[in-house]
Amino acid sequence: MTGPIPFLDLGAMPIANGFLLPSEVASEKRYPLRVGLDRDTSLVRLLDIIPPELLFHERYAFFSSTSRRMNEHFLRFAQKVKASIRRDGFVVEIGSNDGIMLQHFAALGMRSLGVEPSENVAKAARGLGLRVESAFFSEETAHKIARRDGYADAVVAANVVCHVQDPLALFRAVAPLLRPGSGIFIFEEPYLGDILRLCSYDQIYDEHASYFSLASVSILAEQAGLELVEVEHQETHGGSMRYTLAHKGSRAPGESVASWRETEEARGLADPLTFTDFAAEVAHRSTELFSLLTDLKRQGKRVAGYGATSKSTTVTNFAGIGPELVSHICDTTPGKIGKLSPGAHIPIVARGRWEADAPDYTILFAWNHADEILAKEQAYRDAGGKFIVYVPEVKVV
Ligand code: TYD
């Protein structure tokens, strides 16, 4: 048997990062958002393809450097890479965004190059004095880099491989760029196991083409002449997995691979029935959130949102949450402020406006940054303000 098994249909969705001006509402487009399990590779992926040019372009709204914790996380990631390769090693980062990790390679004295297709964020990184090539990472880009700069001792990516329509083609492009015998490919992505465990279905949106597990990464790696040699679970993005691949036979797989594989098998991460249960839980979770918000509205409470995330596009559109339930969403990203959220058309405002006119309840759309935000906004809570979270369950905190 071939072809994916569809298990979740989230309906017609706008572009998740497509924050828009009121004048653009009439021309806003929607695209189907369905997810399936690939029988051959165990890869969970979107079934509908959106041309990457519509997602990653010069107006790409997402700047990585919005969170202090993420910045610290990428410093530790860079330190790990440094410790894993030879002293004068060369690092290539795929999807280097505004340089959040690249800057640490530079500060650690490592030779590095970023590859980034969105010109606006690439420009921000160049402004920090970093070397960035404006391109989608492809076999052609990899060859060009190898010819010009030599083999990479490490190719790294964070929250990027899940964006790629054809991860196998990416693995195959990375393989020949790695230094024979010692090069490693380290990447981290939201982990399928956490998405299922937490029912964090808002991780599912157009930019996230794949939802990886060890099972799928191992199969794709094998097909590209690579091998999974290490995994490390991360707390970022609501639960991520960091995978280290090497040329097949060049490094012995560590204990982490065997033990996580066992965990995955026990959790049924490649079992179609697991995904049928997940789809039912998604429907339940979104109804619960909608009911809470309509109850609060009935009680005359004022509700705003915190963090105009791409994830919130899935939740607001799937659960039917518009400005009548959540009056505005505050965010620190200058390019989002003054715009409307995709599909739901909730106005995005600066944090200062949220603070100045504190709502009774604030729904935390950036729930993956809950620790950081709840700590930072303690004064709001002290004054009686309440946060609503919906991962891992709908509750008021
Ligand atoms: P992120 O969680 O990476 O979301 P996604 O990948 O779903 O787009 O982005 C966080 C968003 O939340 C980003 O738009 C910035 C915003 N944000 C704040 O406004 N304040 C904060 O304190 C933090 C941590 C994030």
Boltz pocket constraint, residues with backbone or C-beta under 6 A from the ligand:
constraints:
  - pocket:
      binder: B
      contacts: [[A, 62], [A, 63], [A, 66], [A, 67], [A, 68], [A, 202], [A, 306], [A, 307], [A, 308], [A, 309], [A, 310], [A, 311], [A, 312], [A, 330], [A, 331], [A, 332], [A, 333], [A, 365], [A, 366], [A, 368], [A, 369], [A, 372], [A, 373]]
      max_distance: 6.0
